[in-house]
Amino acid sequence: MLDVLIYLTLFLIGAPLLIKSSDYCVIFASKYSQLSGISKTAIGAIIISTLTSLPELFVAIASIPLKESEIIIGNLLGANITNVLLLIGISAAIFGIKIKNKIRFFEMIIFATIPFLYGLFFTFDATLGFLCLIIFFSLSKNLLSPTKKSRKRIKNRKQELEILVKLLFSILILLASAEIIVLSIKNLSEIIGFSKTIFSALILSLLTTLPELSVSIASSKRNEYDILLGNIFGSCFVNVNLIFGFSLLFSKFLLTTKEILLIFISIISYLSFVIFALDNKLERLEGLIMILIYILYVFIGISII
């Protein structure tokens, strides 16, 4: 009973911290974009998404020595599916989403899909890992470069640095509070006797997307749609090209039917967004459809465990 109270207390501490830090994260990201000349899409896609993808990176690093390639692929693909279908779906269903720069998001979708398609037809090895890392650093450099026009507007470098530090600090608090929630829920599930298999396959990928979820909701409330979608698709891009690419340098992956099914579902999640985004907005009904597709994915996942 004491253990339950401890983990419930941790959850009650972590939840408000997560909400408040995600709100500050969006505020500072918006201010930093104005001061630096770097687009909000780029800040969401590279700076925020790389740091909020740290849980997936930690899972991948921990799994490499154990040669648990199934955990790495399952967690990354599961996180990407959750990011697109559930996180965007929730934001669209509650607030509706306006899309300004869909070509940039489509570009990140393509680069998050190509490595897995290549692996399906050829192989997942270190060569593909190097290619993924090259893609990641090349696109990141391109995204984070301010235009000449925007550089001229930059006047206060000290203020820009201060806002960047505040942004990074708010992201660290975000990650710490998310980790507290993950720890409390994981231990509570073990006390209750929840299946470890189901927890690893479905709940782990959901919990590791908590930072992205909190940033998505905070962005939606402030109509910062570029930060919202940049963070989501940036996370998918980072998961595949940085984290999976890094993992490929140390592990060779052999696909089973389950991994192929996850790749197929991830492609469906991307296509659903592309189709709905053609008119430069996501309606509430379209968000509900994405959530329903996610629920179907969960049922499929439970049925094949």
N, C-alpha and C positions, 0 to 999 in steps of 0.2 A: 504493500500500500504506500509506503514511504517513497519507493522508487517512482510510482505513478505520479505522486504529488510533485516530486522534483522535476520530472520531465514535463509535466503540465505547466509548472512555473516557468521553466525554460521557454516553452512555447509562447506563453503569455508575455514574456520579456522580448522574445525575438520578433513576434508579429508586428507590434507598433514600431519597433526600430526599422523593420523592413519597409513598412509603408512610408515612414517619414524620410528615410534615407533615399528611397527611390524618387520621392518628390523633389528633394534637393538635387539629386542627380540630374533630373530633367531641367531644373532651373539653371544650374551651373553649365550644363551642356549648351543650352540656348544662349547664355551670356558669352560663353567661350567662342561659339560660332560667330557671334557678332564682332567680337574683338579680334579674332585671329583671321577671319576671312575664309575659314574652312567650313564647308557646308555642314548643315545639321545631319544630313544623310551620312556623310563621311564620319562625323563624330560618333553617331549611333552605330554605324557599321564596323568601325575599326576600334576606336578607343573604348567605348562602352561595351560592345559585344565581345571584344577580346578578353576584357577583365571579367565580365559576367559569365564567360565560358570557362573560367578557371575550374569550377566543379567537374565539368566533363574532362578537362585536362588532367586533374588529379586522379580521376577514375581510370583514365587511360594509362597514366604513368604507373599506378599501383598494379594494373593488370598485366603490363609488359613482362616483368620478371616471372610472373606466374604462368605466362603464355596463355592467358585467358583472352584470346582474340574475339571470342563470341561476346564477352562482356563489353569490349571496346566498341565493336560494330553495333551491338544491340543498344548500348547506351547513347552513342552518337546519333544513330538513325532514329532511335526513339525520341531523343531530345529534339531533333529537327522536325519530326512529324508533330510533336507536341507544340513546338514553337509556332509552326505555320497554322495548323488546324485549330488548336485550342486557344493559344494566346491571341492570334489575330482574330479568330472567331469570336472570342469573348469581347474584345475591344470593339469589333464591328457591330456585334449584336447589341451592345449597350450604348455606344456612342455614335456608330457610323464612322467611316474613315474616308478622308479625302486624300487622293494620291496625286502628287505633283510630278514626281520624277520616276515613272514606272519603268523606263528603259534601264535605269541604273539598278533597280531591284531585279529586273529580268536578267540582267548581266550576272548578278550575284547568284541567282538561281541556276543559271547555266553552269557557272564554275563550281557550284555545289553538287551538280549532277554528273558532270563529265568524268571525274575520277572513278565513280562507281560503275558507270557504263563501260569505261575502259577496262576496269577490273573484271567485269562480267564476261567480256569477249576475249581478254588476254589474261592478265594475272595481277594480283595485288603483291607487289614486291618493293624493294628499296628504290628502284628506278622511278616508279610511280610516286613514291614518297618524296623524292627530290623534285619531281615536276610539280607536285602539290605545293611544296614550300616555295618554289619559284613563283608560281601563280599567286600565292598569298602575298609575298613581299612586293611583287610587281604591282598588283592591283591596290594594295595598301598605300604604296608610295604615290600612285596616281590619284587616289581618292583624297589623301591628306595634303596634297599640294594646293595652296590657295591660288586663285587666279591673280594676274597682274593687277587687275582692277581692284580686287579686294585688298591686296597688299597696301595700296595707297591709302586705304582708310584706317590702317593700323597706326595708332598714335601713342598708346600707353602700353609698352611692353611689360612694365612692372604689374599693372592691373591684369593684363592677360595671363601672366604667370601665376598671380594670386588666385584667379578664377580656375585655372587648370589644376592647381594644388587642391582647391576646395572640391573640384569635380572628382579627382582621384580619391580624395579622402572619403567623400560620400559613397563612392563605389565600393571602397574597402569596408565601410560600415554596412553597406548593403550585403556584401558577401558574407561578412561575419554573422549578421542577423539571419541570413538564409541558412548558414551552416548550423546555427543554434536550432532552428526549426527542423532541419533535416535530422539532426542528432536526436531531438526529442521525439519526433514521429517514428524514426527507425526503432528506437528503444521501446517506445510504447507498443509498436507492432509486434516486437519480439515478446514482450510481457503478455500481450493478449493472445499470442500464438498464431499470428498471421503467417501464411505460407511464404517462406523465403524465396521460393522460385518466382511466385507472382510479384513479390516485392521487388526483386532484381529486374524482372523483365518489364514491368509497367510503372511501378511507383518510383523507382530510382530515377528513371528518365524524367518523370514528372517533377520530382523534388529538385533535381539539378537545374530545372528551368525556372525555379522560383525567382531568381534575380531578374530574368527577362520578363516574367509575368508582372512583377511589381513595377518595373520601368514602363511596360506597355500600358498598364492602367493609369499610371501617373502621367504619361505622355498624352493619352487619350483625353484625360480631364482637362489638360492645358492646350488641347488642339495642336500638339507638336507631333504631327503625323510622320514627318520626315525622320525624327528621332525614333519614333515607335517602329516604323518599318525598317529603318536602317539597323536598329538593334536586333530585330528578329532575323532578317535575312543576312545581316552581318554575322550573327551567331551561327547560322547554318553554314555560311561560307567559312568561318573560322573553324568550326567543328570538323569540316571535311578537309580543308586544305592545310590548316596548321596542325590541329590535334591528330587527325587521322594520318596526315602526311608524315608527321613526326613519328607516330607509332609504326608506320610502315618501314622506317629506317631500321627498326630493331625486331620486327616480327613479320612473318609471312602469313597471309590470311587465306584460308580455304573456306569457300562459301558452302553452306548447306541450304536446304529448302527454306528454312526460317529466315536466313539473312537475305536471300533473294526476294522473299515475300516482303520484308521490310523495305528493301530498295524500291520495289514496285509501289508500295503504299506511299513512300516519301515522294516519288514522282507524281503520284495522284494528288498529293497535298499541294505540290508546287503548281500543277496544272489547274487545280481549283482556284488558286489565287490568280493565276495569269488570266483565266477566263473571266473571273469576276472583276478584275482590275482593268479590263479593256475600256471601260467607260470612265476611268480615272476616279472611281470611288467604290467603296464597299458598303452596300446597304445592310440594314439590320437583318433582313431575311437571309442574305448571303452569308452573314456571320453565323446565323443559326444553322444553316446548311453545313458550314465547315465544322461546327461543333458536333453535329450529327454524324458526319464522316469520321470524326475523332472517336466518338462513342462506338461506332461500328468497328474501328481499328482495335479498340480496347477489348471488345467481345471476341474478335478474331484472335487477338493475342492470348486471351485466357483459354480459348478453345484448343490452341496448338501447344500449350505448355505441357 
